[in-house]
Amino acid sequence: MANYDDGDLVLIGPNLPHTWFSREKIAMEKPHIALVVWVHSEWTKRLTPNWIEFSLIQSVRPRAGQGLHFSHALRE
């Protein structure tokens, strides 16, 4: 369990139980928005051989099984 903040970026692997729960908004004057992108692992496997830009995905995928929280510097 951990706190989360505006702009956090996480990668959750398959079959890893997870949830996000908010007690209050981060900024009361702004809407509370979460963006979720679901990506099938087979799709990433097909991308990486042809696109060098996606080569790091292959190294990150195995570690996603425990969940990854990216630093703000890396996210930027």
N, CA, C and O atoms as a Tripos MOL2 file, in Angstrom:
@<TRIPOS>MOLECULE
protein
  304   303    76     0     0
PROTEIN
NO_CHARGES

@<TRIPOS>ATOM
      1 N           0.8450   -1.1770    0.0000 N.3       1 MET1
      2 CA          0.0000    0.0000    0.0000 C.3       1 MET1
      3 C           0.8840    1.2310    0.0000 C.2       1 MET1
      4 O           1.9240    1.2730    0.6560 O.2       1 MET1
      5 N           0.4470    2.2340   -0.7510 N.am      2 ALA2
      6 CA          1.2240    3.4670   -0.8310 C.3       2 ALA2
      7 C           0.3080    4.6040   -1.2600 C.2       2 ALA2
      8 O          -0.7620    4.3840   -1.8280 O.2       2 ALA2
      9 N           0.7400    5.7860   -0.9850 N.am      3 ASN3
     10 CA          0.0130    6.9620   -1.4580 C.3       3 ASN3
     11 C           0.3350    7.1960   -2.9230 C.2       3 ASN3
     12 O           1.3740    6.7600   -3.4180 O.2       3 ASN3
     13 N          -0.5440    7.8740   -3.5990 N.am      4 TYR4
     14 CA         -0.2790    8.2570   -4.9770 C.3       4 TYR4
     15 C          -0.5260    9.7410   -5.1200 C.2       4 TYR4
     16 O          -1.1650   10.3710   -4.2780 O.2       4 TYR4
     17 N           0.0030   10.2910   -6.2200 N.am      5 ASP5
     18 CA         -0.0600   11.7280   -6.4130 C.3       5 ASP5
     19 C          -0.3900   12.0400   -7.8680 C.2       5 ASP5
     20 O          -0.3990   11.1540   -8.7230 O.2       5 ASP5
     21 N          -0.6540   13.2790   -8.1240 N.am      6 ASP6
     22 CA         -0.9770   13.7600   -9.4600 C.3       6 ASP6
     23 C           0.1540   13.4120  -10.4270 C.2       6 ASP6
     24 O           1.3170   13.7080  -10.1520 O.2       6 ASP6
     25 N          -0.1750   12.7940  -11.5410 N.am      7 GLY7
     26 CA          0.8030   12.4760  -12.5640 C.3       7 GLY7
     27 C           1.5820   11.2020  -12.3600 C.2       7 GLY7
     28 O           2.5080   10.9350  -13.1250 O.2       7 GLY7
     29 N           1.2500   10.3930  -11.3560 N.am      8 ASP8
     30 CA          1.9710    9.1450  -11.1400 C.3       8 ASP8
     31 C           1.8080    8.2220  -12.3470 C.2       8 ASP8
     32 O           0.7670    8.2040  -13.0040 O.2       8 ASP8
     33 N           2.8590    7.4620  -12.6180 N.am      9 LEU9
     34 CA          2.8430    6.4940  -13.7070 C.3       9 LEU9
     35 C           3.2290    5.1390  -13.1360 C.2       9 LEU9
     36 O           4.2950    4.9900  -12.5400 O.2       9 LEU9
     37 N           2.3630    4.1570  -13.3190 N.am     10 VAL10
     38 CA          2.6240    2.8090  -12.8190 C.3      10 VAL10
     39 C           2.3740    1.7940  -13.9270 C.2      10 VAL10
     40 O           1.6220    2.0490  -14.8680 O.2      10 VAL10
     41 N           3.0100    0.6570  -13.7960 N.am     11 LEU11
     42 CA          2.8110   -0.4620  -14.7100 C.3      11 LEU11
     43 C           2.4600   -1.6670  -13.8640 C.2      11 LEU11
     44 O           3.2520   -2.0980  -13.0260 O.2      11 LEU11
     45 N           1.2820   -2.2090  -14.0790 N.am     12 ILE12
     46 CA          0.7750   -3.3460  -13.3180 C.3      12 ILE12
     47 C           0.7180   -4.5470  -14.2510 C.2      12 ILE12
     48 O           0.0510   -4.5050  -15.2850 O.2      12 ILE12
     49 N           1.4130   -5.6080  -13.8900 N.am     13 GLY13
     50 CA          1.4350   -6.8120  -14.7110 C.3      13 GLY13
     51 C           0.1330   -7.5930  -14.6160 C.2      13 GLY13
     52 O          -0.7390   -7.2680  -13.8110 O.2      13 GLY13
     53 N           0.0080   -8.6260  -15.4450 N.am     14 PRO14
     54 CA         -1.2200   -9.4310  -15.4630 C.3      14 PRO14
     55 C          -1.4360  -10.1750  -14.1420 C.2      14 PRO14
     56 O          -0.4910  -10.6220  -13.4910 O.2      14 PRO14
     57 N          -2.6870  -10.2860  -13.7820 N.am     15 ASN15
     58 CA         -3.1290  -11.0350  -12.5980 C.3      15 ASN15
     59 C          -2.5610  -10.5030  -11.2820 C.2      15 ASN15
     60 O          -2.4570  -11.2480  -10.3070 O.2      15 ASN15
     61 N          -2.1970   -9.2360  -11.2490 N.am     16 LEU16
     62 CA         -1.7090   -8.6080  -10.0270 C.3      16 LEU16
     63 C          -2.8570   -7.8010   -9.4210 C.2      16 LEU16
     64 O          -3.2520   -6.7800   -9.9830 O.2      16 LEU16
     65 N          -3.3960   -8.2430   -8.2850 N.am     17 PRO17
     66 CA         -4.5030   -7.5060   -7.6720 C.3      17 PRO17
     67 C          -4.0800   -6.0730   -7.3470 C.2      17 PRO17
     68 O          -2.9790   -5.8360   -6.8500 O.2      17 PRO17
     69 N          -4.9560   -5.1390   -7.6320 N.am     18 HIS18
     70 CA         -4.6540   -3.7420   -7.3640 C.3      18 HIS18
     71 C          -5.9320   -2.9120   -7.3240 C.2      18 HIS18
     72 O          -6.9690   -3.3110   -7.8530 O.2      18 HIS18
     73 N          -5.8350   -1.7660   -6.6950 N.am     19 THR19
     74 CA         -6.9290   -0.7990   -6.6860 C.3      19 THR19
     75 C          -6.3630    0.5540   -6.3000 C.2      19 THR19
     76 O          -5.2880    0.6450   -5.7080 O.2      19 THR19
     77 N          -7.0870    1.5920   -6.6380 N.am     20 TRP20
     78 CA         -6.7480    2.9420   -6.2050 C.3      20 TRP20
     79 C          -7.9510    3.4790   -5.4620 C.2      20 TRP20
     80 O          -9.0870    3.3390   -5.9130 O.2      20 TRP20
     81 N          -7.6970    4.0900   -4.3320 N.am     21 PHE21
     82 CA         -8.7740    4.5910   -3.4870 C.3      21 PHE21
     83 C          -8.4210    6.0130   -3.0690 C.2      21 PHE21
     84 O          -7.3140    6.2710   -2.5950 O.2      21 PHE21
     85 N          -9.3570    6.9260   -3.2450 N.am     22 SER22
     86 CA         -9.1200    8.3230   -2.8820 C.3      22 SER22
     87 C         -10.0460    8.7310   -1.7600 C.2      22 SER22
     88 O         -11.2570    8.5270   -1.8330 O.2      22 SER22
     89 N          -9.4760    9.3020   -0.7320 N.am     23 ARG23
     90 CA        -10.2810    9.8510    0.3500 C.3      23 ARG23
     91 C         -10.7560   11.2550   -0.0020 C.2      23 ARG23
     92 O         -11.8390   11.6750    0.4050 O.2      23 ARG23
     93 N          -9.9340   11.9730   -0.7620 N.am     24 GLU24
     94 CA        -10.2970   13.3230   -1.1970 C.3      24 GLU24
     95 C          -9.5480   13.6380   -2.4820 C.2      24 GLU24
     96 O          -8.5910   12.9540   -2.8440 O.2      24 GLU24
     97 N         -10.0010   14.6870   -3.1680 N.am     25 LYS25
     98 CA         -9.3490   15.0980   -4.3920 C.3      25 LYS25
     99 C          -7.9750   15.6850   -4.0920 C.2      25 LYS25
    100 O          -7.7510   16.2520   -3.0230 O.2      25 LYS25
    101 N          -7.0580   15.5430   -5.0480 N.am     26 ILE26
    102 CA         -5.7410   16.1610   -4.9180 C.3      26 ILE26
    103 C          -5.8810   17.6760   -5.0140 C.2      26 ILE26
    104 O          -5.2760   18.4160   -4.2380 O.2      26 ILE26
    105 N          -6.6750   18.1240   -5.9650 N.am     27 ALA27
    106 CA         -6.9350   19.5580   -6.1330 C.3      27 ALA27
    107 C          -8.4520   19.7350   -6.2170 C.2      27 ALA27
    108 O          -9.0800   19.2730   -7.1700 O.2      27 ALA27
    109 N          -9.0250   20.3860   -5.2470 N.am     28 MET28
    110 CA        -10.4840   20.4920   -5.1660 C.3      28 MET28
    111 C         -11.1010   21.1980   -6.3790 C.2      28 MET28
    112 O         -12.2390   20.9090   -6.7490 O.2      28 MET28
    113 N         -10.3600   22.1180   -6.9980 N.am     29 GLU29
    114 CA        -10.9050   22.8790   -8.1230 C.3      29 GLU29
    115 C         -10.7840   22.1460   -9.4610 C.2      29 GLU29
    116 O         -11.2850   22.6310  -10.4750 O.2      29 GLU29
    117 N         -10.1300   20.9910   -9.4740 N.am     30 LYS30
    118 CA         -9.9390   20.2300  -10.7050 C.3      30 LYS30
    119 C         -10.6710   18.8930  -10.6240 C.2      30 LYS30
    120 O         -10.8530   18.3470   -9.5360 O.2      30 LYS30
    121 N         -11.0910   18.3680  -11.7740 N.am     31 PRO31
    122 CA        -11.7270   17.0320  -11.7560 C.3      31 PRO31
    123 C         -10.7130   15.9550  -11.4030 C.2      31 PRO31
    124 O          -9.5190   16.1040  -11.6640 O.2      31 PRO31
    125 N         -11.1890   14.8870  -10.8160 N.am     32 HIS32
    126 CA        -10.3550   13.7380  -10.4520 C.3      32 HIS32
    127 C         -10.3540   12.7990  -11.6490 C.2      32 HIS32
    128 O         -11.3770   12.1900  -11.9620 O.2      32 HIS32
    129 N          -9.2160   12.6790  -12.3180 N.am     33 ILE33
    130 CA         -9.1390   11.8940  -13.5540 C.3      33 ILE33
    131 C          -8.0360   10.8480  -13.4260 C.2      33 ILE33
    132 O          -6.9330   11.1410  -12.9650 O.2      33 ILE33
    133 N          -8.3520    9.6390  -13.8380 N.am     34 ALA34
    134 CA         -7.3510    8.5700  -13.9210 C.3      34 ALA34
    135 C          -7.3770    8.0350  -15.3450 C.2      34 ALA34
    136 O          -8.4430    7.7510  -15.8910 O.2      34 ALA34
    137 N          -6.2170    7.9020  -15.9360 N.am     35 LEU35
    138 CA         -6.1060    7.3400  -17.2800 C.3      35 LEU35
    139 C          -5.5600    5.9300  -17.1650 C.2      35 LEU35
    140 O          -4.5270    5.7050  -16.5350 O.2      35 LEU35
    141 N          -6.2510    4.9870  -17.7730 N.am     36 VAL36
    142 CA         -5.8470    3.5910  -17.7280 C.3      36 VAL36
    143 C          -5.6910    3.1030  -19.1600 C.2      36 VAL36
    144 O          -6.5790    3.2830  -19.9940 O.2      36 VAL36
    145 N          -4.5540    2.4850  -19.4300 N.am     37 VAL37
    146 CA         -4.3140    1.9060  -20.7420 C.3      37 VAL37
    147 C          -4.0510    0.4260  -20.5300 C.2      37 VAL37
    148 O          -3.1070    0.0530  -19.8330 O.2      37 VAL37
    149 N          -4.8660   -0.4050  -21.1190 N.am     38 TRP38
    150 CA         -4.7100   -1.8530  -21.0050 C.3      38 TRP38
    151 C          -3.9980   -2.3370  -22.2630 C.2      38 TRP38
    152 O          -4.4540   -2.0820  -23.3770 O.2      38 TRP38
    153 N          -2.8840   -3.0340  -22.0830 N.am     39 VAL39
    154 CA         -2.0820   -3.5100  -23.2070 C.3      39 VAL39
    155 C          -1.8460   -4.9980  -23.0330 C.2      39 VAL39
    156 O          -1.3840   -5.4380  -21.9800 O.2      39 VAL39
    157 N          -2.1540   -5.7590  -24.0360 N.am     40 HIS40
    158 CA         -1.9310   -7.2020  -24.0000 C.3      40 HIS40
    159 C          -0.4440   -7.4900  -24.2260 C.2      40 HIS40
    160 O           0.1740   -6.8850  -25.1020 O.2      40 HIS40
    161 N           0.1240   -8.3920  -23.4600 N.am     41 SER41
    162 CA          1.5570   -8.6670  -23.5480 C.3      41 SER41
    163 C           1.9700   -9.1830  -24.9280 C.2      41 SER41
    164 O           3.0840   -8.9090  -25.3740 O.2      41 SER41
    165 N           1.1020   -9.9170  -25.6040 N.am     42 GLU42
    166 CA          1.4380  -10.4040  -26.9470 C.3      42 GLU42
    167 C           1.6260   -9.2450  -27.9180 C.2      42 GLU42
    168 O           2.4470   -9.3270  -28.8330 O.2      42 GLU42
    169 N           0.8820   -8.1810  -27.7270 N.am     43 TRP43
    170 CA          1.0160   -7.0020  -28.5810 C.3      43 TRP43
    171 C           2.3900   -6.3800  -28.3960 C.2      43 TRP43
    172 O           3.0280   -5.9940  -29.3760 O.2      43 TRP43
    173 N           2.8590   -6.2750  -27.1540 N.am     44 THR44
    174 CA          4.1790   -5.6910  -26.9160 C.3      44 THR44
    175 C           5.2830   -6.5850  -27.4880 C.2      44 THR44
    176 O           6.3000   -6.0810  -27.9650 O.2      44 THR44
    177 N           5.0940   -7.8800  -27.4450 N.am     45 LYS45
    178 CA          6.0870   -8.7930  -28.0160 C.3      45 LYS45
    179 C           6.1980   -8.6020  -29.5330 C.2      45 LYS45
    180 O           7.2910   -8.7040  -30.0910 O.2      45 LYS45
    181 N           5.0810   -8.3290  -30.1950 N.am     46 ARG46
    182 CA          5.1010   -8.1080  -31.6400 C.3      46 ARG46
    183 C           5.6810   -6.7430  -32.0050 C.2      46 ARG46
    184 O           6.2470   -6.5850  -33.0870 O.2      46 ARG46
    185 N           5.5480   -5.7650  -31.1280 N.am     47 LEU47
    186 CA          6.0620   -4.4220  -31.4010 C.3      47 LEU47
    187 C           7.5810   -4.3330  -31.3480 C.2      47 LEU47
    188 O           8.2050   -3.7130  -32.2090 O.2      47 LEU47
    189 N           8.1630   -4.9470  -30.3490 N.am     48 THR48
    190 CA          9.5620   -4.7050  -30.0340 C.3      48 THR48
    191 C          10.5670   -5.1320  -31.1100 C.2      48 THR48
    192 O          11.5810   -4.4510  -31.2590 O.2      48 THR48
    193 N          10.3540   -6.2050  -31.8620 N.am     49 PRO49
    194 CA         11.3700   -6.5510  -32.8730 C.3      49 PRO49
    195 C          11.4610   -5.5240  -34.0120 C.2      49 PRO49
    196 O          12.5210   -5.3680  -34.6180 O.2      49 PRO49
    197 N          10.3780   -4.8370  -34.2990 N.am     50 ASN50
    198 CA         10.3390   -3.9320  -35.4510 C.3      50 ASN50
    199 C          10.5300   -2.4580  -35.1000 C.2      50 ASN50
    200 O          10.7860   -1.6430  -35.9860 O.2      50 ASN50
    201 N          10.4100   -2.1140  -33.8460 N.am     51 TRP51
    202 CA         10.4930   -0.7140  -33.4330 C.3      51 TRP51
    203 C          11.5160   -0.5870  -32.3050 C.2      51 TRP51
    204 O          11.2370   -0.9630  -31.1670 O.2      51 TRP51
    205 N          12.6680   -0.0710  -32.6120 N.am     52 ILE52
    206 CA         13.7300    0.0710  -31.6040 C.3      52 ILE52
    207 C          13.2770    0.9340  -30.4340 C.2      52 ILE52
    208 O          13.7510    0.7560  -29.3120 O.2      52 ILE52
    209 N          12.3680    1.8650  -30.6860 N.am     53 GLU53
    210 CA         11.8660    2.7430  -29.6280 C.3      53 GLU53
    211 C          11.1640    1.9700  -28.5190 C.2      53 GLU53
    212 O          11.0830    2.4410  -27.3840 O.2      53 GLU53
    213 N          10.6610    0.7950  -28.8400 N.am     54 PHE54
    214 CA          9.9270   -0.0120  -27.8650 C.3      54 PHE54
    215 C          10.7760   -1.1290  -27.2550 C.2      54 PHE54
    216 O          10.2500   -1.9740  -26.5300 O.2      54 PHE54
    217 N          12.0620   -1.1440  -27.5350 N.am     55 SER55
    218 CA         12.9050   -2.2520  -27.0640 C.3      55 SER55
    219 C          12.9760   -2.3370  -25.5370 C.2      55 SER55
    220 O          13.1160   -3.4320  -24.9930 O.2      55 SER55
    221 N          12.8820   -1.2160  -24.8460 N.am     56 LEU56
    222 CA         12.9300   -1.2470  -23.3820 C.3      56 LEU56
    223 C          11.7000   -1.9120  -22.7650 C.2      56 LEU56
    224 O          11.7390   -2.3530  -21.6160 O.2      56 LEU56
    225 N          10.6240   -1.9810  -23.5200 N.am     57 ILE57
    226 CA          9.4110   -2.6250  -23.0060 C.3      57 ILE57
    227 C           9.7020   -4.0680  -22.6210 C.2      57 ILE57
    228 O           9.2170   -4.5540  -21.5990 O.2      57 ILE57
    229 N          10.4870   -4.7450  -23.4330 N.am     58 GLN58
    230 CA         10.7850   -6.1480  -23.1530 C.3      58 GLN58
    231 C          11.5180   -6.3180  -21.8260 C.2      58 GLN58
    232 O          11.2820   -7.2960  -21.1170 O.2      58 GLN58
    233 N          12.4000   -5.3890  -21.4800 N.am     59 SER59
    234 CA         13.1320   -5.5150  -20.2250 C.3      59 SER59
    235 C          12.2720   -5.1560  -19.0210 C.2      59 SER59
    236 O          12.5410   -5.6240  -17.9150 O.2      59 SER59
    237 N          11.2600   -4.3490  -19.2110 N.am     60 VAL60
    238 CA         10.3990   -3.9040  -18.1130 C.3      60 VAL60
    239 C           9.2650   -4.8950  -17.8500 C.2      60 VAL60
    240 O           8.8280   -5.0470  -16.7090 O.2      60 VAL60
    241 N           8.7930   -5.5600  -18.8850 N.am     61 ARG61
    242 CA          7.6370   -6.4580  -18.7550 C.3      61 ARG61
    243 C           7.7630   -7.4720  -17.6260 C.2      61 ARG61
    244 O           6.8180   -7.6060  -16.8490 O.2      61 ARG61
    245 N           8.8790   -8.1980  -17.4870 N.am     62 PRO62
    246 CA          8.9550   -9.1970  -16.4090 C.3      62 PRO62
    247 C           8.8370   -8.5830  -15.0080 C.2      62 PRO62
    248 O           8.2900   -9.2060  -14.0980 O.2      62 PRO62
    249 N           9.3480   -7.3720  -14.8440 N.am     63 ARG63
    250 CA          9.2920   -6.7180  -13.5330 C.3      63 ARG63
    251 C           7.9050   -6.1580  -13.2280 C.2      63 ARG63
    252 O           7.6160   -5.8270  -12.0780 O.2      63 ARG63
    253 N           7.0540   -6.0500  -14.2220 N.am     64 ALA64
    254 CA          5.7070   -5.5290  -14.0090 C.3      64 ALA64
    255 C           4.8500   -6.4960  -13.2010 C.2      64 ALA64
    256 O           3.8180   -6.0990  -12.6600 O.2      64 ALA64
    257 N           5.2530   -7.7350  -13.1130 N.am     65 GLY65
    258 CA          4.5060   -8.7280  -12.3500 C.3      65 GLY65
    259 C           4.3720   -8.3720  -10.8800 C.2      65 GLY65
    260 O           3.4360   -8.8160  -10.2150 O.2      65 GLY65
    261 N           5.2940   -7.5820  -10.3730 N.am     66 GLN66
    262 CA          5.2230   -7.1200   -8.9930 C.3      66 GLN66
    263 C           4.7570   -5.6740   -8.9230 C.2      66 GLN66
    264 O           4.6180   -5.1230   -7.8310 O.2      66 GLN66
    265 N           4.5190   -5.0610  -10.0560 N.am     67 GLY67
    266 CA          4.0880   -3.6690  -10.1150 C.3      67 GLY67
    267 C           5.2800   -2.7290  -10.1130 C.2      67 GLY67
    268 O           6.2200   -2.9100   -9.3390 O.2      67 GLY67
    269 N           5.2420   -1.7290  -10.9760 N.am     68 LEU68
    270 CA          6.3150   -0.7430  -11.0600 C.3      68 LEU68
    271 C           5.7340    0.6550  -10.9000 C.2      68 LEU68
    272 O           4.6970    0.9830  -11.4760 O.2      68 LEU68
    273 N           6.4110    1.4580  -10.1200 N.am     69 HIS69
    274 CA          6.0490    2.8670   -9.9610 C.3      69 HIS69
    275 C           7.2200    3.6710  -10.4980 C.2      69 HIS69
    276 O           8.3180    3.6070   -9.9460 O.2      69 HIS69
    277 N           7.0040    4.4240  -11.5620 N.am     70 PHE70
    278 CA          8.0780    5.1760  -12.2010 C.3      70 PHE70
    279 C           8.2750    6.5160  -11.5000 C.2      70 PHE70
    280 O           7.3140    7.1470  -11.0590 O.2      70 PHE70
    281 N           9.5270    6.9380  -11.4040 N.am     71 SER71
    282 CA          9.8390    8.2320  -10.7910 C.3      71 SER71
    283 C           9.2810    9.3610  -11.6560 C.2      71 SER71
    284 O           9.0160    9.1750  -12.8440 O.2      71 SER71
    285 N           9.1090   10.5190  -11.0540 N.am     72 HIS72
    286 CA          8.6180   11.6750  -11.8120 C.3      72 HIS72
    287 C           9.6220   12.0540  -12.9010 C.2      72 HIS72
    288 O           9.2170   12.4490  -13.9940 O.2      72 HIS72
    289 N          10.9220   11.9400  -12.6250 N.am     73 ALA73
    290 CA         11.9390   12.2720  -13.6210 C.3      73 ALA73
    291 C          11.8390   11.3430  -14.8250 C.2      73 ALA73
    292 O          11.9120   11.8020  -15.9650 O.2      73 ALA73
    293 N          11.6750   10.0510  -14.5880 N.am     74 LEU74
    294 CA         11.5550    9.0900  -15.6910 C.3      74 LEU74
    295 C          10.2540    9.3020  -16.4490 C.2      74 LEU74
    296 O          10.2290    9.2160  -17.6770 O.2      74 LEU74
    297 N           9.1980    9.5720  -15.7460 N.am     75 ARG75
    298 CA          7.8980    9.8300  -16.3780 C.3      75 ARG75
    299 C           7.9960   10.9980  -17.3570 C.2      75 ARG75
    300 O           7.4530   10.9430  -18.4600 O.2      75 ARG75
    301 N           8.6910   12.0510  -16.9440 N.am     76 GLU76
    302 CA          8.8330   13.2380  -17.8000 C.3      76 GLU76
    303 C           9.6280   12.8870  -19.0410 C.2      76 GLU76
    304 O           9.8590   13.7480  -19.8900 O.2      76 GLU76
@<TRIPOS>BOND
     1     1     2 1
     2     2     3 1
     3     3     4 2
     4     3     5 am
     5     5     6 1
     6     6     7 1
     7     7     8 2
     8     7     9 am
     9     9    10 1
    10    10    11 1
    11    11    12 2
    12    11    13 am
    13    13    14 1
    14    14    15 1
    15    15    16 2
    16    15    17 am
    17    17    18 1
    18    18    19 1
    19    19    20 2
    20    19    21 am
    21    21    22 1
    22    22    23 1
    23    23    24 2
    24    23    25 am
    25    25    26 1
    26    26    27 1
    27    27    28 2
    28    27    29 am
    29    29    30 1
    30    30    31 1
    31    31    32 2
    32    31    33 am
    33    33    34 1
    34    34    35 1
    35    35    36 2
    36    35    37 am
    37    37    38 1
    38    38    39 1
    39    39    40 2
    40    39    41 am
    41    41    42 1
    42    42    43 1
    43    43    44 2
    44    43    45 am
    45    45    46 1
    46    46    47 1
    47    47    48 2
    48    47    49 am
    49    49    50 1
    50    50    51 1
    51    51    52 2
    52    51    53 am
    53    53    54 1
    54    54    55 1
    55    55    56 2
    56    55    57 am
    57    57    58 1
    58    58    59 1
    59    59    60 2
    60    59    61 am
    61    61    62 1
    62    62    63 1
    63    63    64 2
    64    63    65 am
    65    65    66 1
    66    66    67 1
    67    67    68 2
    68    67    69 am
    69    69    70 1
    70    70    71 1
    71    71    72 2
    72    71    73 am
    73    73    74 1
    74    74    75 1
    75    75    76 2
    76    75    77 am
    77    77    78 1
    78    78    79 1
    79    79    80 2
    80    79    81 am
    81    81    82 1
    82    82    83 1
    83    83    84 2
    84    83    85 am
    85    85    86 1
    86    86    87 1
    87    87    88 2
    88    87    89 am
    89    89    90 1
    90    90    91 1
    91    91    92 2
    92    91    93 am
    93    93    94 1
    94    94    95 1
    95    95    96 2
    96    95    97 am
    97    97    98 1
    98    98    99 1
    99    99   100 2
   100    99   101 am
   101   101   102 1
   102   102   103 1
   103   103   104 2
   104   103   105 am
   105   105   106 1
   106   106   107 1
   107   107   108 2
   108   107   109 am
   109   109   110 1
   110   110   111 1
   111   111   112 2
   112   111   113 am
   113   113   114 1
   114   114   115 1
   115   115   116 2
   116   115   117 am
   117   117   118 1
   118   118   119 1
   119   119   120 2
   120   119   121 am
   121   121   122 1
   122   122   123 1
   123   123   124 2
   124   123   125 am
   125   125   126 1
   126   126   127 1
   127   127   128 2
   128   127   129 am
   129   129   130 1
   130   130   131 1
   131   131   132 2
   132   131   133 am
   133   133   134 1
   134   134   135 1
   135   135   136 2
   136   135   137 am
   137   137   138 1
   138   138   139 1
   139   139   140 2
   140   139   141 am
   141   141   142 1
   142   142   143 1
   143   143   144 2
   144   143   145 am
   145   145   146 1
   146   146   147 1
   147   147   148 2
   148   147   149 am
   149   149   150 1
   150   150   151 1
   151   151   152 2
   152   151   153 am
   153   153   154 1
   154   154   155 1
   155   155   156 2
   156   155   157 am
   157   157   158 1
   158   158   159 1
   159   159   160 2
   160   159   161 am
   161   161   162 1
   162   162   163 1
   163   163   164 2
   164   163   165 am
   165   165   166 1
   166   166   167 1
   167   167   168 2
   168   167   169 am
   169   169   170 1
   170   170   171 1
   171   171   172 2
   172   171   173 am
   173   173   174 1
   174   174   175 1
   175   175   176 2
   176   175   177 am
   177   177   178 1
   178   178   179 1
   179   179   180 2
   180   179   181 am
   181   181   182 1
   182   182   183 1
   183   183   184 2
   184   183   185 am
   185   185   186 1
   186   186   187 1
   187   187   188 2
   188   187   189 am
   189   189   190 1
   190   190   191 1
   191   191   192 2
   192   191   193 am
   193   193   194 1
   194   194   195 1
   195   195   196 2
   196   195   197 am
   197   197   198 1
   198   198   199 1
   199   199   200 2
   200   199   201 am
   201   201   202 1
   202   202   203 1
   203   203   204 2
   204   203   205 am
   205   205   206 1
   206   206   207 1
   207   207   208 2
   208   207   209 am
   209   209   210 1
   210   210   211 1
   211   211   212 2
   212   211   213 am
   213   213   214 1
   214   214   215 1
   215   215   216 2
   216   215   217 am
   217   217   218 1
   218   218   219 1
   219   219   220 2
   220   219   221 am
   221   221   222 1
   222   222   223 1
   223   223   224 2
   224   223   225 am
   225   225   226 1
   226   226   227 1
   227   227   228 2
   228   227   229 am
   229   229   230 1
   230   230   231 1
   231   231   232 2
   232   231   233 am
   233   233   234 1
   234   234   235 1
   235   235   236 2
   236   235   237 am
   237   237   238 1
   238   238   239 1
   239   239   240 2
   240   239   241 am
   241   241   242 1
   242   242   243 1
   243   243   244 2
   244   243   245 am
   245   245   246 1
   246   246   247 1
   247   247   248 2
   248   247   249 am
   249   249   250 1
   250   250   251 1
   251   251   252 2
   252   251   253 am
   253   253   254 1
   254   254   255 1
   255   255   256 2
   256   255   257 am
   257   257   258 1
   258   258   259 1
   259   259   260 2
   260   259   261 am
   261   261   262 1
   262   262   263 1
   263   263   264 2
   264   263   265 am
   265   265   266 1
   266   266   267 1
   267   267   268 2
   268   267   269 am
   269   269   270 1
   270   270   271 1
   271   271   272 2
   272   271   273 am
   273   273   274 1
   274   274   275 1
   275   275   276 2
   276   275   277 am
   277   277   278 1
   278   278   279 1
   279   279   280 2
   280   279   281 am
   281   281   282 1
   282   282   283 1
   283   283   284 2
   284   283   285 am
   285   285   286 1
   286   286   287 1
   287   287   288 2
   288   287   289 am
   289   289   290 1
   290   290   291 1
   291   291   292 2
   292   291   293 am
   293   293   294 1
   294   294   295 1
   295   295   296 2
   296   295   297 am
   297   297   298 1
   298   298   299 1
   299   299   300 2
   300   299   301 am
   301   301   302 1
   302   302   303 1
   303   303   304 2
@<TRIPOS>SUBSTRUCTURE
     1 MET1         2 RESIDUE 1 A MET
     2 ALA2         6 RESIDUE 1 A ALA
     3 ASN3        10 RESIDUE 1 A ASN
     4 TYR4        14 RESIDUE 1 A TYR
     5 ASP5        18 RESIDUE 1 A ASP
     6 ASP6        22 RESIDUE 1 A ASP
     7 GLY7        26 RESIDUE 1 A GLY
     8 ASP8        30 RESIDUE 1 A ASP
     9 LEU9        34 RESIDUE 1 A LEU
    10 VAL10       38 RESIDUE 1 A VAL
    11 LEU11       42 RESIDUE 1 A LEU
    12 ILE12       46 RESIDUE 1 A ILE
    13 GLY13       50 RESIDUE 1 A GLY
    14 PRO14       54 RESIDUE 1 A PRO
    15 ASN15       58 RESIDUE 1 A ASN
    16 LEU16       62 RESIDUE 1 A LEU
    17 PRO17       66 RESIDUE 1 A PRO
    18 HIS18       70 RESIDUE 1 A HIS
    19 THR19       74 RESIDUE 1 A THR
    20 TRP20       78 RESIDUE 1 A TRP
    21 PHE21       82 RESIDUE 1 A PHE
    22 SER22       86 RESIDUE 1 A SER
    23 ARG23       90 RESIDUE 1 A ARG
    24 GLU24       94 RESIDUE 1 A GLU
    25 LYS25       98 RESIDUE 1 A LYS
    26 ILE26      102 RESIDUE 1 A ILE
    27 ALA27      106 RESIDUE 1 A ALA
    28 MET28      110 RESIDUE 1 A MET
    29 GLU29      114 RESIDUE 1 A GLU
    30 LYS30      118 RESIDUE 1 A LYS
    31 PRO31      122 RESIDUE 1 A PRO
    32 HIS32      126 RESIDUE 1 A HIS
    33 ILE33      130 RESIDUE 1 A ILE
    34 ALA34      134 RESIDUE 1 A ALA
    35 LEU35      138 RESIDUE 1 A LEU
    36 VAL36      142 RESIDUE 1 A VAL
    37 VAL37      146 RESIDUE 1 A VAL
    38 TRP38      150 RESIDUE 1 A TRP
    39 VAL39      154 RESIDUE 1 A VAL
    40 HIS40      158 RESIDUE 1 A HIS
    41 SER41      162 RESIDUE 1 A SER
    42 GLU42      166 RESIDUE 1 A GLU
    43 TRP43      170 RESIDUE 1 A TRP
    44 THR44      174 RESIDUE 1 A THR
    45 LYS45      178 RESIDUE 1 A LYS
    46 ARG46      182 RESIDUE 1 A ARG
    47 LEU47      186 RESIDUE 1 A LEU
    48 THR48      190 RESIDUE 1 A THR
    49 PRO49      194 RESIDUE 1 A PRO
    50 ASN50      198 RESIDUE 1 A ASN
    51 TRP51      202 RESIDUE 1 A TRP
    52 ILE52      206 RESIDUE 1 A ILE
    53 GLU53      210 RESIDUE 1 A GLU
    54 PHE54      214 RESIDUE 1 A PHE
    55 SER55      218 RESIDUE 1 A SER
    56 LEU56      222 RESIDUE 1 A LEU
    57 ILE57      226 RESIDUE 1 A ILE
    58 GLN58      230 RESIDUE 1 A GLN
    59 SER59      234 RESIDUE 1 A SER
    60 VAL60      238 RESIDUE 1 A VAL
    61 ARG61      242 RESIDUE 1 A ARG
    62 PRO62      246 RESIDUE 1 A PRO
    63 ARG63      250 RESIDUE 1 A ARG
    64 ALA64      254 RESIDUE 1 A ALA
    65 GLY65      258 RESIDUE 1 A GLY
    66 GLN66      262 RESIDUE 1 A GLN
    67 GLY67      266 RESIDUE 1 A GLY
    68 LEU68      270 RESIDUE 1 A LEU
    69 HIS69      274 RESIDUE 1 A HIS
    70 PHE70      278 RESIDUE 1 A PHE
    71 SER71      282 RESIDUE 1 A SER
    72 HIS72      286 RESIDUE 1 A HIS
    73 ALA73      290 RESIDUE 1 A ALA
    74 LEU74      294 RESIDUE 1 A LEU
    75 ARG75      298 RESIDUE 1 A ARG
    76 GLU76      302 RESIDUE 1 A GLU
